[in-house]
Amino acid sequence: MPLAQGLFFALRAGLVISCKTLFQQLVGRYYGGLDRAIGLCINRLLKYLQQLKAQGLAIVIVLGLGYLF
């Protein structure tokens, strides 16, 4: 993940970010609701954080709203 994208998450720590917002900011095009690109990226990031056993770093899935970083 490029540094600019990492900063996107860091600057919004503690806020729920919708899939639509993530998609538009990170992919750069309109999110129609059917694309699984964000979900797949979040899954990979979750696995990576688990491998690192990173303390204090978490992503929480907020059903119907988005992701909490």
CHARMM internal coordinates of N, CA and C (Angstrom, degrees):
IC EDIT
DIST 1 N 1 CA 1.4469
DIST 1 CA 1 C 1.5283
ANGL 1 N 1 CA 1 C 107.97
DIST 1 C 2 N 1.3131
ANGL 1 CA 1 C 2 N 117.87
DIHE 1 N 1 CA 1 C 2 N 127.36
DIST 2 N 2 CA 1.4633
ANGL 1 C 2 N 2 CA 120.54
DIHE 1 CA 1 C 2 N 2 CA 177.59
DIST 2 CA 2 C 1.5241
ANGL 2 N 2 CA 2 C 111.97
DIHE 1 C 2 N 2 CA 2 C -61.22
DIST 2 C 3 N 1.3285
ANGL 2 CA 2 C 3 N 115.39
DIHE 2 N 2 CA 2 C 3 N 153.31
DIST 3 N 3 CA 1.4625
ANGL 2 C 3 N 3 CA 121.20
DIHE 2 CA 2 C 3 N 3 CA -177.61
DIST 3 CA 3 C 1.5230
ANGL 3 N 3 CA 3 C 111.93
DIHE 2 C 3 N 3 CA 3 C -56.08
DIST 3 C 4 N 1.3180
ANGL 3 CA 3 C 4 N 117.40
DIHE 3 N 3 CA 3 C 4 N -41.03
DIST 4 N 4 CA 1.4704
ANGL 3 C 4 N 4 CA 120.36
DIHE 3 CA 3 C 4 N 4 CA -178.74
DIST 4 CA 4 C 1.5238
ANGL 4 N 4 CA 4 C 111.20
DIHE 3 C 4 N 4 CA 4 C -59.43
DIST 4 C 5 N 1.3328
ANGL 4 CA 4 C 5 N 117.22
DIHE 4 N 4 CA 4 C 5 N -37.09
DIST 5 N 5 CA 1.4601
ANGL 4 C 5 N 5 CA 120.11
DIHE 4 CA 4 C 5 N 5 CA 178.60
DIST 5 CA 5 C 1.5194
ANGL 5 N 5 CA 5 C 110.40
DIHE 4 C 5 N 5 CA 5 C -71.10
DIST 5 C 6 N 1.3199
ANGL 5 CA 5 C 6 N 117.56
DIHE 5 N 5 CA 5 C 6 N -37.43
DIST 6 N 6 CA 1.4598
ANGL 5 C 6 N 6 CA 120.87
DIHE 5 CA 5 C 6 N 6 CA 176.05
DIST 6 CA 6 C 1.5132
ANGL 6 N 6 CA 6 C 111.11
DIHE 5 C 6 N 6 CA 6 C -62.22
DIST 6 C 7 N 1.3210
ANGL 6 CA 6 C 7 N 116.63
DIHE 6 N 6 CA 6 C 7 N -38.40
DIST 7 N 7 CA 1.4617
ANGL 6 C 7 N 7 CA 120.65
DIHE 6 CA 6 C 7 N 7 CA 177.15
DIST 7 CA 7 C 1.5235
ANGL 7 N 7 CA 7 C 111.32
DIHE 6 C 7 N 7 CA 7 C -65.94
DIST 7 C 8 N 1.3160
ANGL 7 CA 7 C 8 N 116.60
DIHE 7 N 7 CA 7 C 8 N -34.11
DIST 8 N 8 CA 1.4671
ANGL 7 C 8 N 8 CA 120.60
DIHE 7 CA 7 C 8 N 8 CA 177.11
DIST 8 CA 8 C 1.5247
ANGL 8 N 8 CA 8 C 109.82
DIHE 7 C 8 N 8 CA 8 C -55.98
DIST 8 C 9 N 1.3254
ANGL 8 CA 8 C 9 N 116.85
DIHE 8 N 8 CA 8 C 9 N -45.11
DIST 9 N 9 CA 1.4639
ANGL 8 C 9 N 9 CA 121.05
DIHE 8 CA 8 C 9 N 9 CA 179.15
DIST 9 CA 9 C 1.5202
ANGL 9 N 9 CA 9 C 111.26
DIHE 8 C 9 N 9 CA 9 C -70.53
DIST 9 C 10 N 1.3113
ANGL 9 CA 9 C 10 N 117.06
DIHE 9 N 9 CA 9 C 10 N -43.92
DIST 10 N 10 CA 1.4686
ANGL 9 C 10 N 10 CA 121.22
DIHE 9 CA 9 C 10 N 10 CA -176.94
DIST 10 CA 10 C 1.5278
ANGL 10 N 10 CA 10 C 111.54
DIHE 9 C 10 N 10 CA 10 C -62.20
DIST 10 C 11 N 1.3081
ANGL 10 CA 10 C 11 N 117.11
DIHE 10 N 10 CA 10 C 11 N -39.70
DIST 11 N 11 CA 1.4652
ANGL 10 C 11 N 11 CA 120.74
DIHE 10 CA 10 C 11 N 11 CA -179.11
DIST 11 CA 11 C 1.5270
ANGL 11 N 11 CA 11 C 112.58
DIHE 10 C 11 N 11 CA 11 C -70.91
DIST 11 C 12 N 1.3206
ANGL 11 CA 11 C 12 N 116.53
DIHE 11 N 11 CA 11 C 12 N -15.14
DIST 12 N 12 CA 1.4654
ANGL 11 C 12 N 12 CA 120.91
DIHE 11 CA 11 C 12 N 12 CA -178.82
DIST 12 CA 12 C 1.5283
ANGL 12 N 12 CA 12 C 112.14
DIHE 11 C 12 N 12 CA 12 C -114.87
DIST 12 C 13 N 1.3138
ANGL 12 CA 12 C 13 N 116.29
DIHE 12 N 12 CA 12 C 13 N 21.53
DIST 13 N 13 CA 1.4702
ANGL 12 C 13 N 13 CA 120.66
DIHE 12 CA 12 C 13 N 13 CA 179.65
DIST 13 CA 13 C 1.5230
ANGL 13 N 13 CA 13 C 109.92
DIHE 12 C 13 N 13 CA 13 C -57.77
DIST 13 C 14 N 1.3188
ANGL 13 CA 13 C 14 N 115.85
DIHE 13 N 13 CA 13 C 14 N 133.65
DIST 14 N 14 CA 1.4617
ANGL 13 C 14 N 14 CA 120.97
DIHE 13 CA 13 C 14 N 14 CA 179.92
DIST 14 CA 14 C 1.5144
ANGL 14 N 14 CA 14 C 114.23
DIHE 13 C 14 N 14 CA 14 C 88.49
DIST 14 C 15 N 1.3237
ANGL 14 CA 14 C 15 N 117.26
DIHE 14 N 14 CA 14 C 15 N -2.05
DIST 15 N 15 CA 1.4663
ANGL 14 C 15 N 15 CA 121.48
DIHE 14 CA 14 C 15 N 15 CA 179.37
DIST 15 CA 15 C 1.5226
ANGL 15 N 15 CA 15 C 109.97
DIHE 14 C 15 N 15 CA 15 C -111.17
DIST 15 C 16 N 1.3112
ANGL 15 CA 15 C 16 N 116.98
DIHE 15 N 15 CA 15 C 16 N 144.98
DIST 16 N 16 CA 1.4600
ANGL 15 C 16 N 16 CA 120.82
DIHE 15 CA 15 C 16 N 16 CA 173.98
DIST 16 CA 16 C 1.5228
ANGL 16 N 16 CA 16 C 107.30
DIHE 15 C 16 N 16 CA 16 C -80.72
DIST 16 C 17 N 1.3308
ANGL 16 CA 16 C 17 N 116.11
DIHE 16 N 16 CA 16 C 17 N 127.00
DIST 17 N 17 CA 1.4657
ANGL 16 C 17 N 17 CA 121.81
DIHE 16 CA 16 C 17 N 17 CA -179.89
DIST 17 CA 17 C 1.5209
ANGL 17 N 17 CA 17 C 107.56
DIHE 16 C 17 N 17 CA 17 C -112.20
DIST 17 C 18 N 1.3121
ANGL 17 CA 17 C 18 N 116.58
DIHE 17 N 17 CA 17 C 18 N 126.47
DIST 18 N 18 CA 1.4645
ANGL 17 C 18 N 18 CA 120.71
DIHE 17 CA 17 C 18 N 18 CA -178.40
DIST 18 CA 18 C 1.5245
ANGL 18 N 18 CA 18 C 110.92
DIHE 17 C 18 N 18 CA 18 C -72.50
DIST 18 C 19 N 1.3268
ANGL 18 CA 18 C 19 N 115.24
DIHE 18 N 18 CA 18 C 19 N 157.69
DIST 19 N 19 CA 1.4650
ANGL 18 C 19 N 19 CA 120.64
DIHE 18 CA 18 C 19 N 19 CA 176.21
DIST 19 CA 19 C 1.5234
ANGL 19 N 19 CA 19 C 110.40
DIHE 18 C 19 N 19 CA 19 C -60.41
DIST 19 C 20 N 1.3186
ANGL 19 CA 19 C 20 N 115.93
DIHE 19 N 19 CA 19 C 20 N -38.35
DIST 20 N 20 CA 1.4671
ANGL 19 C 20 N 20 CA 120.89
DIHE 19 CA 19 C 20 N 20 CA -179.91
DIST 20 CA 20 C 1.5286
ANGL 20 N 20 CA 20 C 110.60
DIHE 19 C 20 N 20 CA 20 C -60.48
DIST 20 C 21 N 1.3308
ANGL 20 CA 20 C 21 N 117.04
DIHE 20 N 20 CA 20 C 21 N -46.97
DIST 21 N 21 CA 1.4662
ANGL 20 C 21 N 21 CA 121.31
DIHE 20 CA 20 C 21 N 21 CA 179.68
DIST 21 CA 21 C 1.5178
ANGL 21 N 21 CA 21 C 110.88
DIHE 20 C 21 N 21 CA 21 C -64.04
DIST 21 C 22 N 1.3340
ANGL 21 CA 21 C 22 N 117.11
DIHE 21 N 21 CA 21 C 22 N -46.27
DIST 22 N 22 CA 1.4627
ANGL 21 C 22 N 22 CA 120.66
DIHE 21 CA 21 C 22 N 22 CA 178.77
DIST 22 CA 22 C 1.5172
ANGL 22 N 22 CA 22 C 110.96
DIHE 21 C 22 N 22 CA 22 C -58.45
DIST 22 C 23 N 1.3170
ANGL 22 CA 22 C 23 N 116.18
DIHE 22 N 22 CA 22 C 23 N -47.02
DIST 23 N 23 CA 1.4544
ANGL 22 C 23 N 23 CA 120.93
DIHE 22 CA 22 C 23 N 23 CA -177.88
DIST 23 CA 23 C 1.5234
ANGL 23 N 23 CA 23 C 111.27
DIHE 22 C 23 N 23 CA 23 C -61.23
DIST 23 C 24 N 1.3250
ANGL 23 CA 23 C 24 N 116.38
DIHE 23 N 23 CA 23 C 24 N -47.58
DIST 24 N 24 CA 1.4635
ANGL 23 C 24 N 24 CA 120.07
DIHE 23 CA 23 C 24 N 24 CA -178.32
DIST 24 CA 24 C 1.5222
ANGL 24 N 24 CA 24 C 111.69
DIHE 23 C 24 N 24 CA 24 C -65.08
DIST 24 C 25 N 1.3253
ANGL 24 CA 24 C 25 N 118.16
DIHE 24 N 24 CA 24 C 25 N -39.33
DIST 25 N 25 CA 1.4609
ANGL 24 C 25 N 25 CA 121.39
DIHE 24 CA 24 C 25 N 25 CA -178.45
DIST 25 CA 25 C 1.5275
ANGL 25 N 25 CA 25 C 112.45
DIHE 24 C 25 N 25 CA 25 C -74.39
DIST 25 C 26 N 1.3302
ANGL 25 CA 25 C 26 N 117.20
DIHE 25 N 25 CA 25 C 26 N -40.20
DIST 26 N 26 CA 1.4586
ANGL 25 C 26 N 26 CA 120.63
DIHE 25 CA 25 C 26 N 26 CA -173.24
DIST 26 CA 26 C 1.5172
ANGL 26 N 26 CA 26 C 113.92
DIHE 25 C 26 N 26 CA 26 C -92.31
DIST 26 C 27 N 1.3279
ANGL 26 CA 26 C 27 N 117.57
DIHE 26 N 26 CA 26 C 27 N -33.14
DIST 27 N 27 CA 1.4595
ANGL 26 C 27 N 27 CA 121.06
DIHE 26 CA 26 C 27 N 27 CA -179.22
DIST 27 CA 27 C 1.5278
ANGL 27 N 27 CA 27 C 110.48
DIHE 26 C 27 N 27 CA 27 C -96.57
DIST 27 C 28 N 1.3318
ANGL 27 CA 27 C 28 N 115.83
DIHE 27 N 27 CA 27 C 28 N -33.01
DIST 28 N 28 CA 1.4524
ANGL 27 C 28 N 28 CA 119.65
DIHE 27 CA 27 C 28 N 28 CA 175.13
DIST 28 CA 28 C 1.5153
ANGL 28 N 28 CA 28 C 115.44
DIHE 27 C 28 N 28 CA 28 C 89.76
DIST 28 C 29 N 1.3234
ANGL 28 CA 28 C 29 N 117.32
DIHE 28 N 28 CA 28 C 29 N 17.58
DIST 29 N 29 CA 1.4622
ANGL 28 C 29 N 29 CA 118.96
DIHE 28 CA 28 C 29 N 29 CA 176.28
DIST 29 CA 29 C 1.5209
ANGL 29 N 29 CA 29 C 109.69
DIHE 28 C 29 N 29 CA 29 C -142.11
DIST 29 C 30 N 1.3146
ANGL 29 CA 29 C 30 N 115.71
DIHE 29 N 29 CA 29 C 30 N 171.40
DIST 30 N 30 CA 1.4673
ANGL 29 C 30 N 30 CA 122.02
DIHE 29 CA 29 C 30 N 30 CA -177.38
DIST 30 CA 30 C 1.5275
ANGL 30 N 30 CA 30 C 110.91
DIHE 29 C 30 N 30 CA 30 C -62.98
DIST 30 C 31 N 1.3168
ANGL 30 CA 30 C 31 N 116.23
DIHE 30 N 30 CA 30 C 31 N 140.01
DIST 31 N 31 CA 1.4637
ANGL 30 C 31 N 31 CA 122.65
DIHE 30 CA 30 C 31 N 31 CA 177.63
DIST 31 CA 31 C 1.5146
ANGL 31 N 31 CA 31 C 109.12
DIHE 30 C 31 N 31 CA 31 C -99.38
DIST 31 C 32 N 1.3223
ANGL 31 CA 31 C 32 N 116.34
DIHE 31 N 31 CA 31 C 32 N 117.38
DIST 32 N 32 CA 1.4551
ANGL 31 C 32 N 32 CA 120.81
DIHE 31 CA 31 C 32 N 32 CA -178.78
DIST 32 CA 32 C 1.5166
ANGL 32 N 32 CA 32 C 114.70
DIHE 31 C 32 N 32 CA 32 C -90.92
DIST 32 C 33 N 1.3241
ANGL 32 CA 32 C 33 N 117.71
DIHE 32 N 32 CA 32 C 33 N -3.48
DIST 33 N 33 CA 1.4550
ANGL 32 C 33 N 33 CA 121.38
DIHE 32 CA 32 C 33 N 33 CA 176.92
DIST 33 CA 33 C 1.5139
ANGL 33 N 33 CA 33 C 115.32
DIHE 32 C 33 N 33 CA 33 C 97.17
DIST 33 C 34 N 1.3203
ANGL 33 CA 33 C 34 N 118.04
DIHE 33 N 33 CA 33 C 34 N -12.53
DIST 34 N 34 CA 1.4578
ANGL 33 C 34 N 34 CA 120.23
DIHE 33 CA 33 C 34 N 34 CA -177.66
DIST 34 CA 34 C 1.5256
ANGL 34 N 34 CA 34 C 113.27
DIHE 33 C 34 N 34 CA 34 C -104.12
DIST 34 C 35 N 1.2911
ANGL 34 CA 34 C 35 N 118.17
DIHE 34 N 34 CA 34 C 35 N -14.41
DIST 35 N 35 CA 1.4617
ANGL 34 C 35 N 35 CA 122.15
DIHE 34 CA 34 C 35 N 35 CA -176.84
DIST 35 CA 35 C 1.5248
ANGL 35 N 35 CA 35 C 110.43
DIHE 34 C 35 N 35 CA 35 C -74.53
DIST 35 C 36 N 1.3259
ANGL 35 CA 35 C 36 N 117.08
DIHE 35 N 35 CA 35 C 36 N 131.51
DIST 36 N 36 CA 1.4611
ANGL 35 C 36 N 36 CA 122.08
DIHE 35 CA 35 C 36 N 36 CA -178.66
DIST 36 CA 36 C 1.5270
ANGL 36 N 36 CA 36 C 112.51
DIHE 35 C 36 N 36 CA 36 C -98.13
DIST 36 C 37 N 1.3249
ANGL 36 CA 36 C 37 N 118.28
DIHE 36 N 36 CA 36 C 37 N 9.47
DIST 37 N 37 CA 1.4624
ANGL 36 C 37 N 37 CA 121.59
DIHE 36 CA 36 C 37 N 37 CA -176.40
DIST 37 CA 37 C 1.5243
ANGL 37 N 37 CA 37 C 112.21
DIHE 36 C 37 N 37 CA 37 C -57.61
DIST 37 C 38 N 1.3186
ANGL 37 CA 37 C 38 N 118.31
DIHE 37 N 37 CA 37 C 38 N -44.45
DIST 38 N 38 CA 1.4681
ANGL 37 C 38 N 38 CA 121.26
DIHE 37 CA 37 C 38 N 38 CA -178.37
DIST 38 CA 38 C 1.5238
ANGL 38 N 38 CA 38 C 110.26
DIHE 37 C 38 N 38 CA 38 C -66.78
DIST 38 C 39 N 1.3219
ANGL 38 CA 38 C 39 N 117.32
DIHE 38 N 38 CA 38 C 39 N -44.86
DIST 39 N 39 CA 1.4626
ANGL 38 C 39 N 39 CA 120.78
DIHE 38 CA 38 C 39 N 39 CA 178.68
DIST 39 CA 39 C 1.5163
ANGL 39 N 39 CA 39 C 112.25
DIHE 38 C 39 N 39 CA 39 C -58.69
DIST 39 C 40 N 1.3245
ANGL 39 CA 39 C 40 N 116.68
DIHE 39 N 39 CA 39 C 40 N -41.14
DIST 40 N 40 CA 1.4621
ANGL 39 C 40 N 40 CA 120.64
DIHE 39 CA 39 C 40 N 40 CA 178.75
DIST 40 CA 40 C 1.5255
ANGL 40 N 40 CA 40 C 111.24
DIHE 39 C 40 N 40 CA 40 C -66.96
DIST 40 C 41 N 1.3202
ANGL 40 CA 40 C 41 N 117.12
DIHE 40 N 40 CA 40 C 41 N -41.61
DIST 41 N 41 CA 1.4732
ANGL 40 C 41 N 41 CA 120.68
DIHE 40 CA 40 C 41 N 41 CA 178.02
DIST 41 CA 41 C 1.5276
ANGL 41 N 41 CA 41 C 111.04
DIHE 40 C 41 N 41 CA 41 C -63.94
DIST 41 C 42 N 1.3155
ANGL 41 CA 41 C 42 N 117.19
DIHE 41 N 41 CA 41 C 42 N -42.42
DIST 42 N 42 CA 1.4633
ANGL 41 C 42 N 42 CA 121.10
DIHE 41 CA 41 C 42 N 42 CA 179.19
DIST 42 CA 42 C 1.5265
ANGL 42 N 42 CA 42 C 109.79
DIHE 41 C 42 N 42 CA 42 C -63.92
DIST 42 C 43 N 1.3371
ANGL 42 CA 42 C 43 N 117.25
DIHE 42 N 42 CA 42 C 43 N -41.20
DIST 43 N 43 CA 1.4631
ANGL 42 C 43 N 43 CA 120.77
DIHE 42 CA 42 C 43 N 43 CA 177.36
DIST 43 CA 43 C 1.5226
ANGL 43 N 43 CA 43 C 111.54
DIHE 42 C 43 N 43 CA 43 C -59.46
DIST 43 C 44 N 1.3222
ANGL 43 CA 43 C 44 N 116.69
DIHE 43 N 43 CA 43 C 44 N -45.43
DIST 44 N 44 CA 1.4740
ANGL 43 C 44 N 44 CA 120.59
DIHE 43 CA 43 C 44 N 44 CA 178.23
DIST 44 CA 44 C 1.5208
ANGL 44 N 44 CA 44 C 111.00
DIHE 43 C 44 N 44 CA 44 C -62.30
DIST 44 C 45 N 1.3111
ANGL 44 CA 44 C 45 N 116.39
DIHE 44 N 44 CA 44 C 45 N -41.82
DIST 45 N 45 CA 1.4591
ANGL 44 C 45 N 45 CA 120.96
DIHE 44 CA 44 C 45 N 45 CA 179.57
DIST 45 CA 45 C 1.5300
ANGL 45 N 45 CA 45 C 110.85
DIHE 44 C 45 N 45 CA 45 C -64.92
DIST 45 C 46 N 1.3268
ANGL 45 CA 45 C 46 N 117.54
DIHE 45 N 45 CA 45 C 46 N -40.49
DIST 46 N 46 CA 1.4657
ANGL 45 C 46 N 46 CA 121.43
DIHE 45 CA 45 C 46 N 46 CA 177.00
DIST 46 CA 46 C 1.5268
ANGL 46 N 46 CA 46 C 111.18
DIHE 45 C 46 N 46 CA 46 C -61.05
DIST 46 C 47 N 1.3275
ANGL 46 CA 46 C 47 N 117.04
DIHE 46 N 46 CA 46 C 47 N -44.37
DIST 47 N 47 CA 1.4693
ANGL 46 C 47 N 47 CA 121.04
DIHE 46 CA 46 C 47 N 47 CA 178.52
DIST 47 CA 47 C 1.5207
ANGL 47 N 47 CA 47 C 110.81
DIHE 46 C 47 N 47 CA 47 C -63.01
DIST 47 C 48 N 1.3260
ANGL 47 CA 47 C 48 N 116.31
DIHE 47 N 47 CA 47 C 48 N -41.37
DIST 48 N 48 CA 1.4635
ANGL 47 C 48 N 48 CA 120.85
DIHE 47 CA 47 C 48 N 48 CA 179.35
DIST 48 CA 48 C 1.5279
ANGL 48 N 48 CA 48 C 110.77
DIHE 47 C 48 N 48 CA 48 C -63.00
DIST 48 C 49 N 1.3277
ANGL 48 CA 48 C 49 N 117.49
DIHE 48 N 48 CA 48 C 49 N -44.62
DIST 49 N 49 CA 1.4643
ANGL 48 C 49 N 49 CA 121.10
DIHE 48 CA 48 C 49 N 49 CA 178.72
DIST 49 CA 49 C 1.5261
ANGL 49 N 49 CA 49 C 111.23
DIHE 48 C 49 N 49 CA 49 C -63.48
DIST 49 C 50 N 1.3325
ANGL 49 CA 49 C 50 N 117.42
DIHE 49 N 49 CA 49 C 50 N -35.96
DIST 50 N 50 CA 1.4625
ANGL 49 C 50 N 50 CA 120.73
DIHE 49 CA 49 C 50 N 50 CA 177.39
DIST 50 CA 50 C 1.5221
ANGL 50 N 50 CA 50 C 110.88
DIHE 49 C 50 N 50 CA 50 C -65.98
DIST 50 C 51 N 1.3295
ANGL 50 CA 50 C 51 N 116.96
DIHE 50 N 50 CA 50 C 51 N -39.88
DIST 51 N 51 CA 1.4645
ANGL 50 C 51 N 51 CA 120.92
DIHE 50 CA 50 C 51 N 51 CA 178.61
DIST 51 CA 51 C 1.5192
ANGL 51 N 51 CA 51 C 110.95
DIHE 50 C 51 N 51 CA 51 C -64.19
DIST 51 C 52 N 1.3251
ANGL 51 CA 51 C 52 N 116.63
DIHE 51 N 51 CA 51 C 52 N -38.26
DIST 52 N 52 CA 1.4654
ANGL 51 C 52 N 52 CA 120.97
DIHE 51 CA 51 C 52 N 52 CA 179.73
DIST 52 CA 52 C 1.5227
ANGL 52 N 52 CA 52 C 112.14
DIHE 51 C 52 N 52 CA 52 C -74.20
DIST 52 C 53 N 1.3389
ANGL 52 CA 52 C 53 N 115.62
DIHE 52 N 52 CA 52 C 53 N -18.18
DIST 53 N 53 CA 1.4660
ANGL 52 C 53 N 53 CA 121.31
DIHE 52 CA 52 C 53 N 53 CA -173.52
DIST 53 CA 53 C 1.5266
ANGL 53 N 53 CA 53 C 109.62
DIHE 52 C 53 N 53 CA 53 C 52.81
DIST 53 C 54 N 1.3264
ANGL 53 CA 53 C 54 N 113.87
DIHE 53 N 53 CA 53 C 54 N 44.63
DIST 54 N 54 CA 1.4641
ANGL 53 C 54 N 54 CA 121.80
DIHE 53 CA 53 C 54 N 54 CA -176.56
DIST 54 CA 54 C 1.5242
ANGL 54 N 54 CA 54 C 110.65
DIHE 53 C 54 N 54 CA 54 C -69.37
DIST 54 C 55 N 1.3093
ANGL 54 CA 54 C 55 N 116.06
DIHE 54 N 54 CA 54 C 55 N 120.37
DIST 55 N 55 CA 1.4612
ANGL 54 C 55 N 55 CA 121.57
DIHE 54 CA 54 C 55 N 55 CA 178.66
DIST 55 CA 55 C 1.5302
ANGL 55 N 55 CA 55 C 109.74
DIHE 54 C 55 N 55 CA 55 C -78.53
DIST 55 C 56 N 1.3060
ANGL 55 CA 55 C 56 N 116.84
DIHE 55 N 55 CA 55 C 56 N 132.39
DIST 56 N 56 CA 1.4563
ANGL 55 C 56 N 56 CA 120.85
DIHE 55 CA 55 C 56 N 56 CA 175.82
DIST 56 CA 56 C 1.5189
ANGL 56 N 56 CA 56 C 114.87
DIHE 55 C 56 N 56 CA 56 C 80.65
DIST 56 C 57 N 1.3293
ANGL 56 CA 56 C 57 N 117.55
DIHE 56 N 56 CA 56 C 57 N -2.47
DIST 57 N 57 CA 1.4627
ANGL 56 C 57 N 57 CA 120.47
DIHE 56 CA 56 C 57 N 57 CA 177.40
DIST 57 CA 57 C 1.5155
ANGL 57 N 57 CA 57 C 108.13
DIHE 56 C 57 N 57 CA 57 C -105.78
DIST 57 C 58 N 1.3035
ANGL 57 CA 57 C 58 N 115.96
DIHE 57 N 57 CA 57 C 58 N 122.09
DIST 58 N 58 CA 1.4581
ANGL 57 C 58 N 58 CA 119.36
DIHE 57 CA 57 C 58 N 58 CA -178.47
DIST 58 CA 58 C 1.5187
ANGL 58 N 58 CA 58 C 110.35
DIHE 57 C 58 N 58 CA 58 C -150.91
DIST 58 C 59 N 1.3018
ANGL 58 CA 58 C 59 N 114.12
DIHE 58 N 58 CA 58 C 59 N 153.52
DIST 59 N 59 CA 1.4551
ANGL 58 C 59 N 59 CA 121.77
DIHE 58 CA 58 C 59 N 59 CA 172.38
DIST 59 CA 59 C 1.5193
ANGL 59 N 59 CA 59 C 105.66
DIHE 58 C 59 N 59 CA 59 C -124.51
DIST 59 C 60 N 1.3016
ANGL 59 CA 59 C 60 N 116.36
DIHE 59 N 59 CA 59 C 60 N 123.82
DIST 60 N 60 CA 1.4609
ANGL 59 C 60 N 60 CA 121.52
DIHE 59 CA 59 C 60 N 60 CA -179.67
DIST 60 CA 60 C 1.5215
ANGL 60 N 60 CA 60 C 107.93
DIHE 59 C 60 N 60 CA 60 C -109.80
DIST 60 C 61 N 1.3320
ANGL 60 CA 60 C 61 N 115.78
DIHE 60 N 60 CA 60 C 61 N 129.26
DIST 61 N 61 CA 1.4574
ANGL 60 C 61 N 61 CA 120.72
DIHE 60 CA 60 C 61 N 61 CA 176.21
DIST 61 CA 61 C 1.5249
ANGL 61 N 61 CA 61 C 107.70
DIHE 60 C 61 N 61 CA 61 C -84.14
DIST 61 C 62 N 1.3204
ANGL 61 CA 61 C 62 N 116.13
DIHE 61 N 61 CA 61 C 62 N 120.12
DIST 62 N 62 CA 1.4645
ANGL 61 C 62 N 62 CA 122.01
DIHE 61 CA 61 C 62 N 62 CA 178.44
DIST 62 CA 62 C 1.5284
ANGL 62 N 62 CA 62 C 106.24
DIHE 61 C 62 N 62 CA 62 C -104.14
DIST 62 C 63 N 1.3275
ANGL 62 CA 62 C 63 N 115.21
DIHE 62 N 62 CA 62 C 63 N 101.95
DIST 63 N 63 CA 1.4650
ANGL 62 C 63 N 63 CA 120.32
DIHE 62 CA 62 C 63 N 63 CA -174.05
DIST 63 CA 63 C 1.5240
ANGL 63 N 63 CA 63 C 112.06
DIHE 62 C 63 N 63 CA 63 C -54.22
DIST 63 C 64 N 1.3215
ANGL 63 CA 63 C 64 N 114.19
DIHE 63 N 63 CA 63 C 64 N 130.57
DIST 64 N 64 CA 1.4535
ANGL 63 C 64 N 64 CA 120.64
DIHE 63 CA 63 C 64 N 64 CA 177.82
DIST 64 CA 64 C 1.5208
ANGL 64 N 64 CA 64 C 115.01
DIHE 63 C 64 N 64 CA 64 C 81.61
DIST 64 C 65 N 1.3405
ANGL 64 CA 64 C 65 N 117.12
DIHE 64 N 64 CA 64 C 65 N -9.87
DIST 65 N 65 CA 1.4683
ANGL 64 C 65 N 65 CA 120.00
DIHE 64 CA 64 C 65 N 65 CA -177.92
DIST 65 CA 65 C 1.5208
ANGL 65 N 65 CA 65 C 113.17
DIHE 64 C 65 N 65 CA 65 C -118.27
DIST 65 C 66 N 1.3214
ANGL 65 CA 65 C 66 N 118.10
DIHE 65 N 65 CA 65 C 66 N -45.98
DIST 66 N 66 CA 1.4538
ANGL 65 C 66 N 66 CA 120.65
DIHE 65 CA 65 C 66 N 66 CA -177.94
DIST 66 CA 66 C 1.5159
ANGL 66 N 66 CA 66 C 111.81
DIHE 65 C 66 N 66 CA 66 C 150.02
DIST 66 C 67 N 1.3250
ANGL 66 CA 66 C 67 N 115.78
DIHE 66 N 66 CA 66 C 67 N -136.22
DIST 67 N 67 CA 1.4596
ANGL 66 C 67 N 67 CA 122.19
DIHE 66 CA 66 C 67 N 67 CA -174.94
DIST 67 CA 67 C 1.5195
ANGL 67 N 67 CA 67 C 110.09
DIHE 66 C 67 N 67 CA 67 C -128.72
DIST 67 C 68 N 1.3246
ANGL 67 CA 67 C 68 N 115.28
DIHE 67 N 67 CA 67 C 68 N 141.69
DIST 68 N 68 CA 1.4564
ANGL 67 C 68 N 68 CA 122.62
DIHE 67 CA 67 C 68 N 68 CA 177.73
DIST 68 CA 68 C 1.5206
ANGL 68 N 68 CA 68 C 107.22
DIHE 67 C 68 N 68 CA 68 C -110.76
DIST 68 C 69 N 1.3336
ANGL 68 CA 68 C 69 N 116.83
DIHE 68 N 68 CA 68 C 69 N 123.06
DIST 69 N 69 CA 1.4674
ANGL 68 C 69 N 69 CA 121.94
DIHE 68 CA 68 C 69 N 69 CA -178.12
DIST 69 CA 69 C 1.5075
ANGL 69 N 69 CA 69 C 110.09
DIHE 68 C 69 N 69 CA 69 C -106.57
END
COOR INIT
IC SEED 1 N 1 CA 1 C
IC BUILD
